[in-house]
Amino acid sequence: MKRYGILLYALFSYLVGLGTLLYLLFWVYPWSRMPTTLDGSHPHSDPLFAFAVDVTLILLFGLRHSWGSNIVSSGGSPTQPVGRPTH
């Protein structure tokens, strides 16, 4: 049963990653069904708002990677079955 849970988690993780990459691809190379594009304007064009979003994303990135390194350093290994799809 544990193996099926790991398999479902891995499939979900890879599908989320694939969806993210496809969204990035269609965001950079505009597609008519995308809500925003790289060249499109956004209603929140305020530089202060953009700075706040950037800082928030950087903090979330750092939090996620510091949390992940604690798991690996406490005995987990990225080569374990759940570690590969997570990273």
Secondary structure, DSSP 8 states (H G I E B T S, - for coil): -HHHHHHHHHHHHHHHHHHHHHHHHHHHS--TT-S--SSS--S---HHHHHHHHHHHHHHHHHHHHHHHHHHHTT--TTSTTHHHH-
